[in-house]
Amino acid sequence: QVQLVESGGGTVQTGGSLRLSCAASVRTFSFYAMGWFRQAPGKEREFLARISRSGSSTYYSDSVKGRFTISRDNAKGTVSLQMNSLKPEDTAVYYCAADPRIFDSSNYYYTSRYPYWGQGTQVTVSS
C-alpha cells in the first residue's frame, strides 16, 4: 500500500510561484511513476504532469507546459511540482498520484491509471 501526502499549497498572487511536494510512505518508491493532477470546483480532475520511475522522462498537459516542472527524489521518496507564472485559473486542489504499471502512451493521463492518491492540497491564485 502506498500512502501519499501533499504539502506546499497556499495562496499566491497572479504571476507568482509555488512548489508542491508529495511524500510517499513506501520503500519501493522508485517502482512507481508519479503524476500530478488538479480539480477545480465543479470540474473533473485534470492531468498536469507525469514523471517516470527513474525521473528521466516527463510529460505535461498543454495547460501547464512551460510553466510547471515535475521532479522526483527517489532517495527521499518525494515528488515535486514547481509552479511558475501562476494564473487565477490554476486555482484548484492539487493531488499527487502513483502508478505502478508500465508506461502506456495512450492513457497515462487518465485518473484511472493511478491507484494511489494523496488527500490534496489547495492552491489559490488571486488576481
N, C-alpha and C positions, 0 to 999 in steps of 0.2 A: 504494500500500500504506500502511496506517495502522498505526503501532505505538503501543501504549498501555502506560503504566507507572503502576501504582498505588503510593501511599505513604500513610503515616499510621496504619497498623494498629498494634495493640498490645493490652495487657491493661488493663482498667479495671474498677472495681467497679460493682456494680449501682447504677443511678441516675446514673452518670457520663456523660461526653460524650467523643466523639472526632470528629475531622474528617479524612475521607479525601480525598485528591487523586488526580487522574489526569491525566498529561501526555501529550499527543498529538504525535507527530512527523509532522505533515502541515501543509503550507502552507494548505490549504483547510479548516481546522478548522470554520469556520462552515457548511460544506456538510453537516455530519453532525449529526443528532440523537444525543444521548448517553444512555446508560442505566447504571444500577447494578443489579447482581444479587448474590446471595449463595448459597453452597452449604454446608450443614452436613453433617457425616459421615453417610453412609447416606441422604441425602435428595437430591432433584432440585434443580437450580439454580432459584432463586426470583427473580422480578422484584421490584424495590423501587421504582425511580423512573426517570422519563424526563424529559428537557428538550429542547425544540425547538431548532432551529438558531439562532434569534435569542435564545433564553432567555425568550421571552415566555410560553411555555406549559410547564406542568409536570404530571406525572401520578405518582400514588403508589399503592402497594398499600395495602390496608386495614391490614395488619400494621404499617406504619410511618408512616401518615398522622398528622400532628400531632406526630411525634417527630423525623422526618428531614426535611432540606431539601436539595434538589439545586440547584446553581447552576453557572454557567459564566462563563469569561472568554475571549471569542474572541480578544482581542488577545494573550493569553498562551498560548492553546491548552490550557486546563485546564478540567476539570470537577471539582466538589467535592461531597461528601456530608457535611453536618453531622448528626451523630447525637447526640441528647439522650435523657435518661431511659432509658439502656440497660438491657436485661434479660438474664439468662443465656441465654434463648432466641435472642438476637441473635448468639450466638457462631457464627461461620462464617468461611469465606473469602469476601472481598468482591471483586467483579470490576466493572470498567467496560467498556463496550462501545459501539461506534459503528455507527450506521445511516445509510447514505447515501440511503435511499429516502424517498419521500413518505409522510407520516403516514397510517396506517390504523388507525382506532379499533378494528377487530376483532382486531388481532393485535400491537399494539405491545408487548405484554408477553411475547411468545414469544421464547425464546432464538434461534430460527431467523431472527428479523428482523435480527439483528445479526451481520454477517460478520466483524467485527473485535473482538478481546478482548484485555484485558491478562492478566498472569500471576496476578493475585490478590494480596490482602494479608489476613493473618489478623487477625481481631478476636476477642478472648476477653473475655467479661464474667463476672467472678467474683461469686459470691453471698456 
